[in-house]
Amino acid sequence: MLTKLDWYIIKKFLSTFFFALGLISMVAIVIDLSEKIDDFIQNNASAKQIVFDYYIYFIPWFYSLFNNLFVFISVIFFTSKLASNSEIVAILAGGISYRRMMRPYIISAVFLAVLGYGLNTWLIPYCNGQKVAFENQYINGRRNSENHAEKNVHRQLVPGVYMFIDHFSKQDSLGYKFTLEKFEGKDLSYKLSADKLNWNKETGSWQVFNYVERELGEKESVMRGERKDIDIHFDPHEFFLRKDDVGIFNNAELNRVIEAERMRGAEKIEYYLVEKYRRLAMPISTIILSVIGLAVSSRKVRGGLGLHMGIGLGLAFSFIFLNQMTYTFAFSGEINPLLAVWFPNILYSLIAYYLVLKTPK
């Protein structure tokens, strides 16, 4: 059962967190707007569109990146004030143990972790999709990138079925020097070659032009033609998924994409795996950083809030730096994505345990 002290700390925790989130989000919006205002003006984006089609979705995206940092800063800030006002000394002197005092911190952190996990898996992917759609339309850097081409495309569409395209342009949805091969075991059973491949948006199907179709086996046959509709399970937008577009998929969609990309032997699968593991690891880091924040700031020292904030920010930014460094190794294939995502949490869990042991009781 929660006591008045528990509710007092929980209210302090959550109110400070949401205040910090709102304040830093406004600063981030101002900085982002100053960088993109020229693109908005050039592409005739109205003020209503900028606010309700972009920045209303920008805040959840920003929260997903730095929510554990907001939590850590909040814990450092309000706990340092409690310590400087001798409230923590009074709590401990009143017979409440340090572990018992940790309970409302853990409850608050778990609440925010569960909230963060729910947002990461469902709401934030939707918001990211709306944000990306706006950027594709109104921000030049993204808009221009939509017209690029892919070369030497190799994909396994389903087990035993392989597709090869020498050149594919997204601007006109045309591919050149297309080959489709089907294998039965190790034996080639079917091959389709065409000079040109086109995505028909109206029918949602692919067409090949100037093709040669071969059936191999006991009875071999060859057919030639000028045009033919073919059924291959591949969406043309998958050629051009950007690394940062991985955040638009909810958990169910992300799992399907990972399985499809793993089967096709795609090169970007590490980005999907890191995103999948990150969605759970980041909320867990909220709890870990909350414990570290309490251990660092619960002791009354001469430097007060400034010293606590300095130590806390140093630990927080070292955590973020370590995360980004391990992600980079995962993207390059040098580290397993699961280990890369969870290694900072494991390391800082040990730091949290050590700090709790050394904190004066």
Phi, psi and omega per residue, in radians:
M1 nan 2.383 -3.107
L2 -1.436 2.393 3.128
T3 -1.680 3.075 3.087
K4 -1.056 -0.642 3.113
L5 -1.101 -0.741 3.111
D6 -1.036 -0.839 -3.118
W7 -1.146 -0.604 3.119
Y8 -1.080 -0.834 -3.121
I9 -1.208 -0.712 3.140
I10 -1.070 -0.760 3.120
K11 -1.117 -0.723 3.095
K12 -1.073 -0.797 -3.114
F13 -1.032 -1.006 -3.018
L14 -1.204 -0.688 -3.141
S15 -1.145 -0.706 3.103
T16 -1.152 -0.693 3.141
F17 -1.085 -0.892 -3.081
F18 -1.206 -0.545 3.052
F19 -1.147 -0.800 3.122
A20 -1.097 -0.710 3.125
L21 -1.076 -0.811 -3.140
G22 -1.124 -0.743 -3.098
L23 -1.151 -0.856 -3.098
I24 -1.209 -0.570 3.100
S25 -1.114 -0.716 3.112
M26 -1.107 -0.707 3.084
V27 -1.093 -0.753 -3.138
A28 -1.118 -0.677 3.127
I29 -1.129 -0.751 3.127
V30 -1.073 -0.765 3.139
I31 -1.150 -0.772 -3.141
D32 -1.125 -0.714 3.127
L33 -1.108 -0.710 3.133
S34 -1.110 -0.517 3.129
E35 -1.396 -0.510 -3.001
K36 -1.935 0.023 -3.059
I37 -1.055 -0.626 3.122
D38 -1.124 -0.703 3.101
D39 -1.138 -0.711 3.126
F40 -1.078 -0.768 -3.130
I41 -1.176 -0.782 -3.092
Q42 -1.098 -0.609 -3.104
N43 -1.734 0.241 3.005
N44 1.043 0.750 3.049
A45 -1.456 2.214 3.141
S46 -1.334 2.845 3.122
A47 -1.070 -0.661 3.122
K48 -1.105 -0.752 3.126
Q49 -1.134 -0.712 -3.125
I50 -1.094 -0.713 -3.099
V51 -1.344 -0.902 -2.968
F52 -1.628 -0.255 3.100
D53 -1.878 -0.143 -3.109
Y54 -2.267 -1.117 -2.999
Y55 -1.256 -0.388 3.062
I56 -1.204 -0.417 3.064
Y57 -1.698 -0.289 3.113
F58 -1.187 -0.653 -3.078
I59 -1.107 -0.845 3.082
P60 -1.055 -0.656 3.097
W61 -1.094 -0.769 3.132
F62 -1.134 -0.697 3.107
Y63 -1.071 -0.725 -3.102
S64 -1.117 -0.491 -3.136
L65 -1.346 -0.672 -2.937
F66 -2.220 0.344 -3.075
N67 -1.104 -0.645 3.124
N68 -1.186 -0.545 3.060
L69 -1.172 -0.722 3.100
F70 -1.067 -0.742 3.131
V71 -1.083 -0.798 -3.097
F72 -1.091 -0.808 3.126
I73 -1.086 -0.702 -3.139
S74 -1.092 -0.784 3.135
V75 -1.094 -0.814 3.125
I76 -1.022 -0.789 -3.020
F77 -1.155 -0.959 -3.023
F78 -1.353 -0.502 3.105
T79 -1.222 -0.645 3.077
S80 -1.089 -0.670 3.096
K81 -1.159 -0.691 3.076
L82 -1.083 -0.720 -3.129
A83 -1.186 -0.741 -3.117
S84 -1.167 -0.484 3.094
N85 -1.545 0.151 3.134
S86 1.085 0.342 3.133
E87 -1.234 -0.652 3.138
I88 -1.187 -0.688 3.080
V89 -1.046 -0.732 3.136
A90 -1.144 -0.675 3.135
I91 -1.103 -0.830 -3.124
L92 -1.190 -0.642 3.125
A93 -1.203 -0.398 -3.138
G94 -1.401 0.080 3.073
G95 1.717 0.053 3.113
I96 -1.548 2.201 -3.109
S97 -1.295 2.826 3.121
Y98 -1.086 -0.704 3.128
R99 -1.116 -0.675 3.111
R100 -1.167 -0.617 3.116
M101 -1.191 -0.434 3.134
M102 -1.243 -0.359 -3.003
R103 -0.995 -0.884 3.136
P104 -1.113 -0.526 3.063
Y105 -1.122 -0.786 -3.134
I106 -1.131 -0.735 3.139
I107 -1.059 -0.816 3.131
S108 -1.099 -0.757 -3.126
A109 -1.139 -0.712 3.115
V110 -1.132 -0.717 3.083
F111 -1.007 -0.825 3.141
L112 -1.199 -0.568 3.099
A113 -1.161 -0.780 3.114
V114 -1.124 -0.759 3.088
L115 -1.051 -0.781 3.141
G116 -1.103 -0.699 3.121
Y117 -1.123 -0.756 3.098
G118 -1.071 -0.749 3.118
L119 -1.153 -0.738 -3.107
N120 -1.098 -0.577 -3.030
T121 -1.603 -0.385 -3.063
W122 -2.280 -1.030 -3.031
L123 -1.242 -0.830 -3.060
I124 -1.114 -0.701 3.037
P125 -0.997 -0.689 3.085
Y126 -1.111 -0.790 3.120
C127 -1.091 -0.691 3.104
N128 -1.090 -0.671 3.113
G129 -1.097 -0.731 3.109
Q130 -1.180 -0.683 3.127
K131 -1.125 -0.788 3.137
V132 -1.120 -0.710 3.117
A133 -1.061 -0.718 3.109
F134 -1.147 -0.771 -3.132
E135 -1.095 -0.669 3.119
N136 -1.095 -0.544 -3.075
Q137 -1.578 -0.625 -2.955
Y138 -2.038 -0.112 -3.129
I139 -1.990 2.141 -2.959
N140 -1.005 -0.736 -3.079
G141 -1.018 -0.662 3.139
R142 -1.419 -0.637 -3.058
R143 -1.124 -0.767 -3.111
N144 -1.172 -0.528 -3.099
S145 -1.219 -0.244 -3.133
E146 -1.261 -0.235 -3.052
N147 -1.727 0.160 -3.073
H148 -1.437 3.082 -3.065
A149 -2.195 2.793 3.051
E150 -1.982 2.478 3.118
K151 -2.133 2.621 3.087
N152 0.922 1.037 -3.135
V153 -1.472 2.209 3.091
H154 -2.234 2.165 -3.132
R155 -2.471 2.482 2.895
Q156 -1.676 1.981 -3.045
L157 -1.343 -0.853 3.010
V158 -2.458 2.884 -3.125
P159 -0.921 2.146 3.105
G160 1.550 -0.010 -3.134
V161 -2.128 2.124 -3.034
Y162 -2.146 2.500 3.139
M163 -2.137 2.422 3.101
F164 -2.295 2.295 3.076
I165 -2.326 2.229 -3.132
D166 -1.246 -0.692 -3.073
H167 -2.678 2.294 3.093
F168 -2.339 2.244 -3.134
S169 -1.895 2.216 3.140
K170 -1.311 -0.504 -3.068
Q171 -1.013 -0.740 3.131
D172 -2.027 0.145 3.117
S173 0.947 0.754 -3.119
L174 -2.053 2.389 3.033
G175 -2.099 2.670 -3.086
Y176 -2.233 2.557 -3.119
K177 0.965 1.209 -3.074
F178 -1.704 2.445 3.075
T179 -2.409 2.358 3.070
L180 -2.179 2.208 -3.095
E181 -2.223 2.442 3.089
K182 -2.134 2.361 -3.127
F183 -2.067 2.498 2.958
E184 -1.981 1.777 -2.958
G185 1.209 -2.130 3.105
K186 -1.751 0.004 -3.062
D187 -1.715 2.350 3.076
L188 -1.314 2.125 -3.103
S189 -1.896 -0.327 -3.083
Y190 -2.699 2.468 3.091
K191 -2.547 2.278 3.092
L192 -2.142 2.158 3.102
S193 -2.104 2.445 -3.131
A194 -2.565 2.613 3.101
D195 -1.257 -0.568 -3.045
K196 -2.505 2.551 3.113
L197 -2.234 2.370 -3.099
N198 -2.392 2.438 3.084
W199 -1.602 2.113 3.118
N200 -1.601 1.831 -3.058
K201 -1.154 -0.543 -3.080
E202 -1.208 -0.756 -3.111
T203 -1.668 -0.209 -3.106
G204 1.159 0.610 -3.114
S205 -2.360 2.950 3.127
W206 -1.758 2.596 3.058
Q207 -2.217 2.473 3.057
V208 -2.017 2.632 -3.089
F209 -2.228 2.490 -3.112
N210 0.905 1.121 -2.998
Y211 -1.848 2.762 2.991
V212 -2.258 2.165 -3.054
E213 -2.038 2.201 -3.098
R214 -2.140 2.248 2.983
E215 -1.799 2.124 -3.071
L216 -1.922 2.639 -3.131
G217 2.573 -2.568 3.128
E218 -1.125 -0.739 3.083
K219 -2.000 1.886 -3.123
E220 -1.552 2.479 3.113
S221 -2.437 2.629 3.134
V222 -2.274 2.274 3.092
M223 -2.217 2.473 3.106
R224 -2.178 2.636 3.108
G225 -2.904 2.985 -3.123
E226 -1.567 -0.604 -3.107
R227 -2.684 2.517 3.137
K228 -2.734 2.437 3.015
D229 -1.439 2.368 3.108
I230 -2.232 2.681 -3.122
D231 -1.943 1.798 3.041
I232 -2.205 2.425 -3.055
H233 -1.503 1.385 -3.137
F234 -2.706 2.169 3.137
D235 -1.588 2.292 -3.066
P236 -1.064 -0.455 -3.114
H237 -1.189 -0.308 -3.137
E238 -1.219 -0.320 3.045
F239 -1.082 -0.551 -2.883
F240 -2.108 0.469 3.032
L241 -1.135 2.155 3.077
R242 -1.395 2.783 -3.122
K243 -1.049 -0.656 -3.103
D244 -1.449 -0.087 3.081
D245 -1.372 -0.168 -3.119
V246 -1.066 -0.435 -3.114
G247 -1.306 -0.047 -3.106
I248 -1.479 -0.172 -3.092
F249 -1.624 2.341 2.970
N250 -1.293 3.101 -3.009
N251 -1.058 -0.768 -3.131
A252 -1.098 -0.784 3.121
E253 -1.141 -0.683 -3.125
L254 -1.119 -0.714 3.110
N255 -1.111 -0.687 3.114
R256 -1.158 -0.704 3.132
V257 -1.130 -0.718 -3.140
I258 -1.080 -0.777 3.137
E259 -1.122 -0.729 3.140
A260 -1.154 -0.756 -3.120
E261 -1.210 -0.600 3.099
R262 -1.139 -0.724 3.129
M263 -1.155 -0.643 -3.109
R264 -1.401 -0.164 -3.121
G265 1.244 0.567 -3.097
A266 -1.212 2.659 -3.086
E267 -1.437 -0.266 -3.027
K268 -1.655 0.172 -2.993
I269 -1.103 -0.501 3.119
E270 -1.067 -0.602 3.132
Y271 -1.143 -0.689 3.124
Y272 -1.204 -0.712 -3.132
L273 -1.160 -0.736 3.106
V274 -1.068 -0.742 3.123
E275 -1.108 -0.721 3.140
K276 -1.082 -0.857 -3.102
Y277 -1.248 -0.566 -3.110
R278 -1.108 -0.586 -3.066
R279 -1.122 -0.445 3.042
L280 -1.670 -0.665 -3.068
A281 -1.137 -0.662 -3.104
M282 -1.140 -0.801 3.055
P283 -1.068 -0.639 3.099
I284 -1.123 -0.631 3.119
S285 -1.133 -0.416 3.057
T286 -1.037 -0.763 3.135
I287 -1.174 -0.764 -3.121
I288 -1.084 -0.820 -3.118
L289 -1.193 -0.524 3.079
S290 -1.121 -0.735 3.112
V291 -1.126 -0.749 3.106
I292 -1.099 -0.758 -3.139
G293 -1.052 -0.729 3.103
L294 -1.124 -0.786 -3.109
A295 -1.117 -0.646 -3.104
V296 -1.281 -0.673 -2.949
S297 -1.828 -0.029 -3.066
S298 -1.409 -0.186 -3.129
R299 -1.665 2.302 3.116
K300 -1.358 2.105 -3.114
V301 -2.241 2.915 -3.077
R302 -1.135 -0.615 -3.124
G303 -1.238 -0.332 3.095
G304 1.087 -2.502 -3.074
L305 -1.035 -0.687 -3.104
G306 -1.062 -0.785 3.132
L307 -1.150 -0.768 3.124
H308 -1.068 -0.769 -3.139
M309 -1.135 -0.660 3.127
G310 -1.102 -0.842 3.118
I311 -1.128 -0.758 -3.107
G312 -1.114 -0.797 3.135
L313 -1.138 -0.631 3.081
G314 -1.050 -0.794 3.111
L315 -1.161 -0.715 -3.107
A316 -1.114 -0.823 -3.107
F317 -1.255 -0.500 3.039
S318 -1.180 -0.598 3.082
F319 -1.143 -0.799 3.126
I320 -1.107 -0.758 3.122
F321 -1.060 -0.763 3.137
L322 -1.116 -0.689 3.081
N323 -1.020 -0.894 -3.097
Q324 -1.114 -0.626 -3.135
M325 -1.170 -0.789 3.135
T326 -1.195 -0.592 3.067
Y327 -1.068 -0.731 -3.131
T328 -1.071 -0.749 3.100
F329 -1.120 -0.636 3.122
A330 -1.169 -0.744 -3.140
F331 -1.083 -0.593 -3.131
S332 -1.447 -0.080 3.117
G333 1.457 0.151 -3.111
E334 -1.426 -0.421 3.139
I335 -2.276 2.514 3.037
N336 -1.022 2.281 -3.102
P337 -0.970 -0.653 3.133
L338 -1.118 -0.778 3.114
L339 -1.158 -0.715 -3.122
A340 -1.058 -0.720 -3.101
V341 -1.276 -0.673 -3.027
W342 -1.613 -0.237 -3.121
F343 -1.030 -0.815 3.104
P344 -1.024 -0.678 3.111
N345 -1.118 -0.724 3.133
I346 -1.116 -0.811 -3.122
L347 -1.100 -0.799 -3.089
Y348 -1.328 -0.333 2.983
S349 -1.151 -0.705 3.088
L350 -1.151 -0.683 3.087
I351 -1.110 -0.748 3.124
A352 -1.075 -0.764 3.134
Y353 -1.074 -0.757 3.135
Y354 -1.118 -0.774 -3.113
L355 -1.136 -0.678 3.113
V356 -1.117 -0.690 3.125
L357 -1.135 -0.634 -3.066
K358 -1.540 -0.163 -3.116
T359 -1.243 2.295 3.098
P360 -1.014 2.286 -3.093
K361 -1.726 nan nan
